[in-house]
């Protein structure tokens, strides 16, 4: 199969490309990425010369470029997105452009070229906060941030193309991912790298916001499974059952690094900060997906990866907080 992977220089997209090339000998991958601040080709250094891999720098909103690339492939997996909640609060426009308009451009290309699959990568944040229980794929969408709202719009647009134009759309909504190569504005890599530098670890509010933490490698396995065996027109939640409060995650990082909890810095809570996310994952489990990596082991490996790759995150982080972002704490 020939795949167009958009946003493949980002965190999850890069891991997915690496997974697909290593798992299948007959897959070819074109990686289309705009290389915004969070895109980093260093993260794909080990596959840059792979004979079945090609990188193209470009914007998913560029319809002629997307159409040209789409004509060469059998399927699209769309990771390309503006993803950071804090940035969406400060500058919503870019989120609408990429996450909605860009999705439209990709769907038009998939329709034109009659692709075998179109996978829209989304997030559990579209459901909004839930006090108890877990959201099924049929739960109402109640996004709290411009980021989550733009992703919900993209999801609905994609599903409408499945119904109206018979585009074989699949949507995955995963919980919080973590692992190597994650841009250090998200909670786990920010806290690991700050702790390694003996800097303060910012925690919003009381730190009791709850997320389900999914190791990125497991998410890529689940997306692969959905791509191959999912039912067109269907949404698949992907989670790991690893609910943790933010403060518990931060303390676990400090424990792994043998740093004092005096580094924790409770800061003013983010506007409209969702208290808890949780999803029911029966449909993807019915396809055969089970998380394989325990949270504690995955966090330990992630902490060690950042400790061993200070050159990588040092270069990334040196330009991480530009303009007014320099004074903002970034955490999902």
C-alpha positions in Angstrom: 0.0 0.0 0.0 1.1 3.5 -0.7 0.4 6.0 2.1 0.3 9.7 2.3 1.0 10.5 5.9 0.4 14.2 6.7 2.1 15.8 9.7 4.7 13.0 9.8 7.4 15.2 11.2 5.4 15.6 14.3 5.4 13.5 17.4 2.8 10.8 16.7 3.1 11.0 13.0 6.8 10.3 13.1 6.4 7.3 15.3 3.7 6.0 13.0 5.9 6.3 9.9 8.7 4.5 11.7 6.2 1.8 12.8 4.8 1.2 9.3 8.1 1.0 7.6 9.4 -1.4 10.1 6.3 -3.6 10.2 5.5 -3.9 6.5 7.9 -4.6 3.6 5.4 -3.6 1.0 4.4 -0.2 2.3 5.6 3.1 0.8 5.2 6.3 2.7 5.1 9.9 1.5 5.4 12.3 4.4 3.9 15.7 3.9 4.7 18.2 6.6 4.8 22.0 6.8 7.6 21.9 9.4 6.0 24.4 11.8 7.6 24.9 15.2 6.7 21.4 16.3 7.8 19.6 13.2 11.3 18.2 13.3 13.0 16.0 10.7 15.7 15.1 13.2 13.1 12.8 14.8 13.1 10.8 11.5 16.8 10.7 10.9 16.8 6.9 11.0 14.5 6.7 8.0 15.5 9.6 5.9 17.3 7.4 3.5 14.8 4.6 3.5 14.0 3.4 0.0 10.3 3.4 0.7 10.1 6.8 2.3 9.8 10.3 0.8 9.5 13.6 2.5 7.7 16.6 1.0 7.6 20.0 2.7 4.2 21.6 2.3 0.9 22.7 3.7 -2.2 20.5 3.7 -4.2 23.6 2.8 -2.3 23.7 -0.5 -4.9 22.0 -2.7 -2.8 21.5 -5.9 0.1 20.0 -3.9 -2.2 17.7 -1.9 -3.9 16.6 -5.1 -0.6 15.8 -6.8 0.6 13.7 -3.9 -2.8 12.1 -3.4 -2.8 10.9 -7.0 0.3 8.8 -6.1 -1.1 6.9 -3.1 -3.9 4.5 -2.0 -4.7 6.0 1.4 -4.2 9.1 3.6 -3.5 9.1 7.3 -4.0 12.7 8.6 -1.9 13.6 11.6 -1.3 17.2 10.5 -2.8 19.5 13.0 -2.3 22.4 15.3 -2.6 20.6 18.7 -1.6 22.8 21.6 -4.5 24.0 23.7 -2.7 27.1 25.1 -1.7 28.3 21.7 -5.3 27.8 20.5 -6.5 30.1 23.2 -3.9 32.8 22.2 -4.2 32.4 18.4 -7.3 30.3 17.2 -7.1 31.2 13.5 -4.3 28.8 12.7 -6.2 26.0 14.3 -9.2 26.6 12.1 -7.1 26.8 9.0 -5.1 23.6 9.5 -7.6 21.5 11.4 -10.7 22.3 9.4 -9.7 23.8 6.0 -6.7 21.4 5.7 -9.0 18.4 6.5 -11.4 19.6 3.8 -8.6 19.7 1.2 -7.4 16.2 2.1 -11.0 14.8 2.0 -11.5 16.3 -1.4 -8.3 14.6 -2.6 -9.4 11.3 -1.1 -12.8 11.6 -2.9 -11.2 12.6 -6.2 -8.7 9.7 -6.2 -11.1 7.2 -4.7 -8.7 6.2 -2.0 -9.0 2.8 -0.2 -8.8 4.5 3.2 -8.8 7.9 4.9 -7.8 8.0 8.6 -8.5 11.1 10.5 -6.4 11.3 13.7 -8.3 13.1 16.4 -8.4 13.4 20.2 -10.5 12.6 23.2 -10.7 16.3 23.9 -13.6 16.7 21.5 -15.8 15.1 24.1 -15.0 17.7 26.8 -14.8 17.0 30.5 -16.5 14.1 32.1 -16.9 13.7 35.9 -17.6 10.0 36.0 -17.6 7.0 33.6 -16.2 7.1 30.1 -17.3 8.6 26.8 -18.3 6.2 24.0 -17.9 7.1 20.4 -21.5 8.1 20.4 -21.1 10.6 23.2 -22.0 14.2 22.3 -19.1 16.4 21.3 -18.6 19.2 23.8 -15.2 20.8 23.1 -13.9 23.4 25.6 -11.0 25.0 23.7 -10.6 26.3 20.1 -8.2 23.4 19.6 -10.7 20.8 20.6 -13.5 22.6 18.6 -11.4 22.6 15.5 -10.7 18.9 15.8 -14.4 18.2 16.3 -15.2 20.2 13.2 -12.6 18.1 11.2 -14.1 14.9 12.5 -17.6 15.8 11.6 -16.5 17.0 8.2 -14.7 13.7 7.6 -17.7 11.6 8.7 -19.9 13.6 6.4 -17.7 12.7 3.5 -18.2 9.1 4.4 -22.0 9.4 4.3 -22.3 11.8 1.4 -19.5 10.8 -0.9 -18.7 7.3 0.2 -15.2 8.2 1.2 -13.9 5.3 3.4 -13.2 7.5 6.4 -12.1 6.2 9.8 -11.6 8.5 12.8 -9.4 7.7 15.8 -9.7 9.6 19.0 -6.8 8.9 21.3 -6.1 9.9 24.9 -2.9 11.8 25.9 0.1 10.4 24.1 3.6 10.4 25.5 7.0 9.0 24.6 10.3 9.9 22.9 10.5 12.9 20.5 7.6 14.7 21.9 7.9 18.5 21.6 8.7 19.9 25.1 5.6 22.1 25.6 3.5 19.1 26.6 3.3 18.1 30.3 5.6 15.1 30.4 8.5 16.2 28.2 8.3 19.8 29.6 8.6 18.4 33.2 11.3 15.9 32.3 13.5 18.4 30.6 12.9 21.1 33.2 13.8 18.7 36.0 16.9 17.7 34.1 17.9 21.4 34.1 16.8 21.8 37.8 14.2 24.3 36.7 10.7 24.6 38.1 7.9 22.3 36.9 4.7 24.3 36.2 1.5 22.6 37.3 -1.9 24.2 36.5 -4.3 24.9 39.4 -4.3 22.2 42.0 -2.8 19.6 39.7 -5.8 17.2 40.0 -6.9 17.3 36.4 -7.1 13.7 35.2 -5.9 12.2 31.9 -5.5 8.7 30.5 -1.9 8.3 29.4 -1.2 6.3 26.3 2.3 5.3 25.2 2.8 6.6 21.6 4.0 3.2 20.3 0.7 1.6 21.4 -1.3 4.3 19.7 0.5 3.7 16.5 -0.3 0.0 16.7 -3.9 0.9 17.2 -4.0 3.3 14.3 -2.4 0.6 12.1 -5.1 -1.9 13.2 -7.9 0.6 12.4 -6.3 1.4 9.0 -6.3 -2.3 8.1 -9.4 -3.7 9.7 -11.6 -0.8 10.8 -15.1 -0.3 9.4 -15.5 2.8 7.1 -17.5 5.6 8.6 -16.6 4.6 12.2 -15.0 6.4 15.1 -12.6 4.5 17.3 -11.5 5.7 20.7 -8.0 4.6 21.7 -7.0 4.7 25.4 -4.8 2.7 27.8 -6.7 2.8 31.1 -3.9 4.8 32.7 -5.8 7.6 34.4 -3.5 9.8 36.4 -3.7 13.3 37.9 -1.3 15.7 36.5 0.4 16.1 39.8 0.8 12.4 40.2 2.6 12.3 36.8 4.8 15.2 37.8 5.8 13.5 41.0 6.5 10.2 39.2 8.9 12.1 36.9 10.7 13.7 39.8 10.9 10.3 41.5 12.5 8.7 38.4 15.0 11.6 38.2 15.6 11.7 41.9 14.7 15.4 42.0 13.0 17.2 44.9 9.3 18.0 44.8 10.3 21.6 45.7 10.7 22.1 42.0 6.9 21.9 41.6 5.4 25.3 40.8 1.6 25.6 41.0 0.6 28.3 38.5 -2.7 29.9 37.7 -5.1 27.5 36.0 -5.7 27.7 32.3 -9.0 29.1 31.1 -11.7 26.4 30.6 -9.3 23.7 31.7 -11.2 20.4 31.4 -11.1 18.4 34.7 -11.1 14.8 33.4 -11.1 12.9 30.1 -12.0 9.3 29.8 -13.0 7.1 26.9 -14.6 3.7 26.4 -12.5 1.7 23.9 -14.7 -1.4 23.1 -14.8 -1.0 19.3 -11.0 -0.9 18.9 -10.6 -3.7 21.5 -13.0 -5.7 19.3 -10.5 -5.3 16.4 -7.9 -6.9 18.7 -6.1 -3.9 20.2 -4.7 -4.1 23.7 -2.1 -1.7 25.2 1.2 -3.6 25.6 3.3 -1.2 27.7 2.5 -0.5 31.3 2.4 3.2 32.2 5.2 3.0 34.8 7.6 1.2 32.4 6.7 3.5 29.5 7.3 6.6 31.7 10.6 5.2 33.0 11.8 4.6 29.4 10.6 8.0 28.3 12.4 9.7 31.1 15.6 7.8 30.2 15.2 8.7 26.6 15.2 12.4 27.4 18.1 12.0 29.8 20.1 10.3 27.0 19.1 12.8 24.3 19.8 16.2 25.8 21.3 17.4 22.5 17.9 16.8 20.7 15.6 18.4 23.2 18.2 21.2 23.9 18.1 22.3 20.3 14.3 22.0 20.2 13.7 23.7 23.4 16.1 26.6 22.7 13.5 27.9 20.2 10.4 26.5 22.0 9.1 29.6 23.5 9.1 32.4 21.0 7.5 35.9 21.1 4.8 36.0 23.8 5.0 32.2 24.3 8.2 32.9 26.2 6.1 33.9 29.2 3.4 31.2 28.9 3.4 27.8 30.6 2.6 25.2 28.0 0.9 22.0 29.1 -2.0 20.1 27.7 
